[in-house]
């Protein structure tokens, strides 16, 4: 079905005809459908929802936009989609690229200008990364826009590798086991945050957006780079993947295959209440440790 040349969303016009690209496209769609289903992003009991699809102009958000519209186009995603770009006033931001792209593709959209850049520059000392505060201000504005547009969810383009990097960031620098959840309810309890690309590898986003020739907007226009710590985590994961291909996917799979009884947190497992004859048995897991 996906290979029919005349049955594609405009976002796929001009797509390469190669077998490799067709396989990539199918993989992206399958991975996204899996995540939407696995994490319950669709509620059959509710009226047709509306999602605010956040578009930064980077490779990941373009991939998200295209795949969601492809699923909607084929009747596999019964939601209304509204693309949104938040122009935060970064120097030299190419403000005309996304409006033209979205109009040409026939994608419903909203472009919002909010100068959060000036706030960040005022609050963050020179030489420090601006990303954390910038992200918080962006998220607040996106929540506001979602409410104004009657959306039930804010949809972000974070992928598998973002989730893994965040997991190790939290472990190494926050002393906690936590990653980016694929589905989150905001503090006010009125909006979901979805990450439908949770099962998608970053390299596939890169291959897809590059093959499609989408107009990429860099994320470092403000002159600030994501924290050095995250860059170090990424380099570590890259080295592990080079030494043992497939390790990223194994680590990601482990995040959905946890054993609370084999961790050390008494708030999620009742160690004090564990007695002989309990249903929580070893099941041979200690053999993995080599002891």
C-alpha positions, 0 to 999 in steps of 0.5 A, a space after each residue: 500500500 505504501 509503495 503506490 506512487 499516486 497515493 501519498 501525502 504532499 509531504 512525500 512528493 518527490 520522494 526517492 523511488 529507491 528500495 532503500 528509501 521505501 523500506 525506510 519510510 515503511 520502518 518510520 511509519 511502523 515504528 510510529 504506529 507501534 508507539 502510538 498504540 503501545 503507549 495509548 496515545 489514541 482514546 477510542 472513547 473520546 471525540 476526534 482529538 486535535 494534536 498540536 504538532 511542534 515544528 522546529 525546522 530540524 530533521 526530527 520535527 520534519 520527520 514527525 510531521 511527515 509521518 503523522 500526516 501520512 498516517 492521517 492521510 491513510 486513515 490510520 490516525 483519526 486525529 486533526 493535526 495542526 503544525 505549529 512553529 514558535 519563533 522565539 526571536 533567535 538572531 538570524 532565524 529564517 522566519 519565512 522558510 516554515 510558513 512557505 513550506 507548510 503552505 506549499 504542502 497544504 498543512 494546517 499550521 500556526 506560526 507564533 512569534 514570542 521573543 523568549 530569546 531576550 528573556 533567556 539572554 537577560 537571565 543566563 550568564 554569558 558563556 552558559 548554555 541557554 537550552 534549559 530555560 529556552 525549552 521551559 519558555 517554549 513549552 509554556 507557550 506551546 501549552 498556551 497555543 494548544 489550549 487556544 486551538 482546542 488541542 488535547 495534546 502537544 506532540 514533540 519530535 523526540 526520538 529513541 536516541 533522545 530518550 536514551 541520552 536523557 536516561 543516562 543524563 539523569 543517571 549520571 548527573 541526577 542520580 535517578 533512573 528516568 527518561 523522556 516518557 512517550 506519553 505525559 500529562 502536564 502539571 495542570 492535567 489538561 494536556 498530554 505531551 506525546 512523543 510518537 517517534 519514541 521507537 525511531 532511531 535518530 539516524 533514520 530521521 537524518 536519512 529521511 529528512 536528508 532524502 526528502 530535501 526538507 529545508 533544515 533550520 539549525 538549532 544553534 542560531 542563538 550561539 548556545 550549544 546543548 550542554 557539554 554533558 549531553 554531548 559527552 553522553 552522545 559520544 559515549 553511546 556512539 562509541 558503544 554502538 561502534 563497538 557493539 552494533 545494536 547496543 542502542 536498541 538493546 538499551 532502549 528495549 531494557 527501558 520497557 523491561 524493568 524488574 522493580 524487585 531487582 532494583 533498589 527502590 523500596 518505594 516501588 517494591 516492598 522489600 520489607 514485606 518480601 517473605 519466603 513463599 512469595 510469588 516474587 521469585 529469582 527466576 534465575 536472573 542472578 545468573 546474568 551477573 556471573 555470580 
